[in-house]
Amino acid sequence: MKTTVGTVFTLAMLVLGTGVADADPPSFNSDEQAYLRELHNDNIPVSDDQATVTVGHDVCNLLAAGGTKEMAMNALPSNLDMAQRRTIVDASVTYLCPM
């Protein structure tokens, strides 16, 4: 489960805001925009849209590698309550994960 562990680590690091910033302004597709809109509407703290979209895609990768929603929620930082973590995971599945 090396891939899963790496994904979990990436999830935590990006949500904590320690990911590497991209110098170019991000360009989001309509699904990514809807994902961000849902998080903003649900008052999920988002300080970096690009990192947040990356976290959403990492949730999808974790699930595709055999991880569970619970694993994804537990990988997110403890400063988010479980309802916020669930919202991030559910929004990732709804808007970003391939069917």
Secondary structure as the mmCIF struct_conf table of DSSP 4:
data_model
#
loop_
_struct_conf.conf_type_id
_struct_conf.id
_struct_conf.beg_label_comp_id
_struct_conf.beg_label_asym_id
_struct_conf.beg_label_seq_id
_struct_conf.end_label_comp_id
_struct_conf.end_label_asym_id
_struct_conf.end_label_seq_id
HELX_RH_AL_P HELX_RH_AL_P1 LYS A 2 VAL A 15
TURN_TY1_P TURN_TY1_P1 LEU A 16 GLY A 17
BEND BEND1 GLY A 19 GLY A 19
HELX_LH_PP_P HELX_LH_PP_P1 VAL A 20 ASP A 22
BEND BEND2 ALA A 23 ASP A 24
HELX_LH_PP_P HELX_LH_PP_P2 PRO A 25 PRO A 26
HELX_RH_AL_P HELX_RH_AL_P2 SER A 30 ASN A 41
TURN_TY1_P TURN_TY1_P2 ASP A 42 ASN A 43
BEND BEND3 SER A 47 SER A 47
HELX_RH_AL_P HELX_RH_AL_P3 ASP A 49 ALA A 64
TURN_TY1_P TURN_TY1_P3 ALA A 65 GLY A 66
HELX_RH_AL_P HELX_RH_AL_P4 LYS A 69 ALA A 75
BEND BEND4 LEU A 76 LEU A 76
TURN_TY1_P TURN_TY1_P4 SER A 78 ASN A 79
BEND BEND5 LEU A 80 LEU A 80
HELX_RH_AL_P HELX_RH_AL_P5 MET A 82 TYR A 95
TURN_TY1_P TURN_TY1_P5 LEU A 96 LEU A 96
BEND BEND6 CYS A 97 CYS A 97
#
